[in-house]
């Protein structure tokens, strides 16, 4: 019996020594281990700002995301970056294109780079006008003129798909390979608020979205796509591609679901098969192709409010753009030629006010006041009755612009 007691005591003694050894080792490891980084330091390491083209921008501060889903690159960039705007001008559209660019620089404070696609014979005219603007205005933007170009395969079909050069926008991801994000606008567009307000919608993109557009219609009873389209389209009433935010990097990298193959195709691979399948059924050309693409890939699209693409459809039968009634019209889209005919005099009044304004002069006396006088003459029309929405935000915008615009050198 005593033998068992001695064995038990000996075992207990060795167990006690083992515990002391383990505790001593733990204490030594804790004292020599490197200090764990703070949550802030870890986030700064994991969220270093990067550019989609692989270039590190050291002037950007890291964006910290705590308790939130990490934003895509377009959402994480600082708001002071240069904005890229693309427009395509063919035929007699060079005046519209210049008027559009004038409205952009009139109201915006952030630096812009214009990518102007135009027929060769229009380059000199466009360059002459842009170079004639005052120094204080020219300091706000740079520009590049490009020839209109389509892939050699089916070049004739692409160039005549809807209106001359309209389908050029489909090929911007492949042409502007060094541009990450882009705002594309039709020539028949006038900015009534600073471009940067629209550009900053890139910050709302989630990790899957690569483009943003407004609905084609707000009211299904008068909408075109749900009543007449012979092809798939996005959502209930389709989307309008006249004002389009494009993350070109994501568009080049993404694979798109489609109704032609079981596998996803990239943007460039998708266009020709779509044209062959639907060319007899697409009334609005490239816009219809865009609708087909996002019908099958709705998760890749951000839909922004109609005030960013306000067209005659939003007022011709009475006001049906709620966001514009609350905030005013931010971008006026004069499709169907209303900038140049008498069908919608309120739209024409805005276009003419921008055209007649001598850029660099006082915005209130030389632009805003004459515009309001002309709009007051249009109240006999449905769109004229709500034309006060066209100028709702102009006063605040112009006051801010004039306060920060230096005098011409």
N, C-alpha and C positions, 0 to 999 in steps of 0.2 A: 504494500500500500504506500509506504514511504517513498519507494522507488518512483511510482507514478506521480506523486506530489512533486518530487524533485524535477522530473522531466517536464511537467506542466509549468513549473516556475521558470525553468531555463528557457522554454519556448516563449513565455510571456516576455522575458527580458530581451531576447533577440527581436521580437516583434516591436518592442518599444524603441530599440535602437534603429530599426528600419524606418519607423515613422519619423524619428528625429532627422535621419538622413534625407528623406523626401522633402520635409519642410525646409531644410537648409538649402537644398538644390533649387526649390521654387523661389526662395528669397533671392538667391544669387542671380537667377535668370531674369527676374523682374528688375533688378537693379541695373543690369547690363543691356536690356532690350532697348531698341530705339523707340522714341516717343511716337505714339500714333498720331497721324495728322488730324487736325480739326475738321469738322464737317465742311466749313467754308473752304479750307485748303484743298480738300478732296474734290469739291465741286469745281474749284478753279482749275484743277488739273484735268478733270474729265471734260470740261466744257470750254477748252481753249477755242477761240474763234477761228474758223477755217473758211476758205473760199471754195466753192464747188469746183473751180478749175485747178485746185491743188496749190494755190498760192496763199501763203500765210499773210494776213493783214495785221501787222503789229499795232496799227493805230486803233484797232477795235478792242474795247474792253471785254473781258469774259462775261458771259451772261449766266447768272446762277439760277438754277431751278430747284427749289426745295419743295418736296411733297407735290410734285407736278410731273406730268409727262414731258420728256425732253422735246423741245421744239425743233422743227427742221431748220436747215441753214438759213432759208429765206426769212424765217421768223426771228432768228436770233441776231440778225445784222443790225447795226446801228442806223438810225434814221437819217444820218447826215450823208449817206452814200450817194453817189451820182445815180440819177435815174436814167434808164434807157427807154426811149420812145421810138417806135417804128411806124412809118406810114408809107403807103404805096400810091403813086400818082401816075396815071396814064391818060392819054387823050388830052382833054381840056381841064384836067383835075389839078393842075399845078397851082392855080389861084386858091382853090379850096385847101390844098395842102399847106400853103404859106399862111393862110388865114388861121388854120388850125394851130400851127406852130406859134403864130403871133399870140393867140389866146393863151397858150401854155406859158410863154415867157412873161406875158403881161402880169399874171397873177401869182406866179410861183417864185419862191425865194431859193429853192434848192437847185444845185447844179444839175444840168441835164445833158444827155448826149442823144442827138437825133440820128436815126438810121433811116435815110430817105431813099426809097426804091422808086426810080422813075425812068421813063424812056429816055434814051440818050439825048434827044433833041430838047428835052425839058431841063436838063441839068444846068445849063448856063443861066436860064431865066431864074431858076430857084436860087442858085448861088448869088446872083446879082442882088436879089432882094434881101437875102439873109445878111450878106456882107454890108449892106447899106444901113443896117440898123445902128443906133447909137452905141458907143463903146460900153456904156453902163448896162445895156441889154445884152450885147454880144459876150460880155464876161460871164453871163449866166448859162451859156450853152456852148457846146461844140457840135459839129455835125459831119456826117459822111454821106456822100451820094453814091448809090450803087446802081448798076444796070438792072433792069428787070430780067430775071433768069429763071428758067424751069429746067427740070431734068431733061436730058436729050430724048429719053424714052417718053413718048406721048406728049411731047412739048406743045404741039398744036392744040391738043385736047385741053391741056391745063390752061393755056393762055386764053382760050375762048369758053371756059367752063360756065361762067356767069357773065360778069362784066370784064372788060379788058383788065388784066393783071390782078383781078380780085383774089384769085387762088394763090398769089404769091405768099400770103400769110402762112399757108400750110407748110412751106419749105423754110421758114425762118429758123427753126431749130438746127437744120443742116447747114444753113448759110452763115449764121452768126455763131460760129462755134466757140468763140471766146467770151460770149455774153452769157451770163448766168440767168438773169431775170429781165423781163422785157414787158413793156406796156405797148400793145398794138392797138391802133385806132384807125378807123376809116377816115378818109379825107373830109367827109361831110359831118364833122364833129367839131363842137366848140366847147372849150372848157369855161365853166362859170365859177369854178372854185379851184384852188391850187392843185396842181398835179400830185403833189406829195401826199395829199389826203387819200387819193386813190391808190398811190403806190404803197402806202403803209398797210393796205389790206393784205399784202404779202405776209405780214406778221401774223395774220390770222390763219394761214395755211397750217393744216395738221401734217403729219408725217407722210400721208398718202396723196395729198392734193398737189396738183401740178399746173392748174389753170383756174381762172375765175372769170365768170361772165354773168350777165343779168338775164332774167327770163325774157323770152320773146314777147310774152303777154302777161298781164295780171288778171285779165278777165277771160275765162275759158269760153264764154259764150260768143266772144268776137275774135277768138284766137285763130290763127291759121293752121298750125301744125295738127292740133287735135281734130280739126274739121276736114282738112284736105290732104295732109301728107300721105305719101305712098311708101314710106320708109320708116324705120325706127327713129325716134327722137327722144331727147332728154326730158324726163319728168312729165308734167301734165300739159305744158304748153310750149315746150322747146326752149332753147336758149338763143340769144342774139350775139353774134360774134363781132359786132362792130366796135366794141370796146372789150379788150381781152387782156388780162394779166397772164403771162406765160412764164413759168419757171422752165427755161429752155434746157437746163441741165437735167432736170427730172424727166422732161419729155424725151430727151435723147436716151436716157437710161431705162425708162420704164418699158414693160411689156403689157400690151393691151389685149383684153379679151375681145373676141369678135365672133361673128356668125359665119365665118368662112373656114376656119381651121380650129382644131381642138386645142392647139397651143397658142400662147400669146405671141403677138408680133410687136416689134418695136415700131415707133412712129413712121420711120421711113419705109419699112416693109409693108405697112398697112395701107398706104395711100393708093397705090395702083390697083390692088385687088378691090378696094372699095369703089374706086371709080368704075372699074369694069362691071361690077355687080349692080351698081345703082345708077349709072349715068342716064338711063332712060326715065328715072323716077325722081330725080332731084331738081326741083324748081329753082331753088336758091343756091345752087352750086356748092361752093366750098363750105358755106354755113351748114348746109344739109349734111355734108360729110362729117363735120365737127359734131353735129347733133347725133349722128349714128354712132360715132366713137364713144361719146359720153353716155349714150343710152346703155351701152354694154359695160361702161366703166364709171358709174356715177360716183363712186368713192374717190375718184381722182379730181373731182370738180368742186370748187367753192362757188356758190351762187351769191352774188352781191345784189343790193337793192336797186330798183329801177331808177332811182334818182341819179345813178351813175351812168345811165344809158337811157335818157328820157327822149322818147320819139313821139311823132304825131299820134301813134296808136294810144298813147297814154292820156290824150285829151280830146281827140277828134270827135268822140261821142260823149264827152264829159270826163271829168277827172277820175282816173282809176289807178293812180300811183300814190298810195298812202304815204310812203317815206318822203316823197317830194312835197306833199302837203304839210308835213311836219318840219322838214329841214330845208326845203327849197330844192331846186334843180341844180345838180353839181356838174353834169355833162349833158349837153344838148346835142342830140343826134338827128340831123335833118335829112333822114333818108327819104326816098321817093322824090328827090329833087326839090323839096319844099324851101330850101335856102334860095332858090332862084325863080320860083313861080309865085303866083298869087293865091295858091290854095290854102296856105297857112301863113298869113302875114306876120304873126308873132315870131315865127321861126326865122322868116326872112329879115325881120327887123334886127334880130340879134346878129345874124351874119353880116348885114350891112354896117352895123355899128362897129363891129370888129374891123371890117375891111376899111372903113373910112377913118378909123382912129390912127393918128400919126404916132407911132410907137415911141415912147419916151416922154410924151406930153402928160399933163395932169390927167389922171384917170377919172376923177370925179367930173370935171368940167368938160373934158374932151371925149369921154366914153359913157360914163354912167348916166349923166343927166340927159344927153341926147337920146340914149337908148330908152329911158323911161318915157320920154315924150312920144317916141315912135310906138312903144308898146301900148300906151294909152289910146292910140288910134285903132287898135285891133280888138277892142273889147266886144265887138259885134260878132266875133267868132268864138267857138267853144274854147279853143286853145288860148285865144286872147283874154278870155274871162279869167284865166288863172295865170296870166303872164307875170303877175307879181311874184310868182314862185321862181321865175327866171332870175330875178334880181334880189331875191330874199337874202342871200348870203354875200352879195357883192360888196355892200357897204363895209362890212367888217373886214373882208379880205383886202379891199383896196386901201383902206386906212392902214392896215398892217404893212402892206406892200410898199406904200409910199414912205412910211416911216423908216423902212430899212433899206430903201434903194438909194445908193449914192448918186450925186449929180454927175452928169456926163462930163468926161474929161475933155 
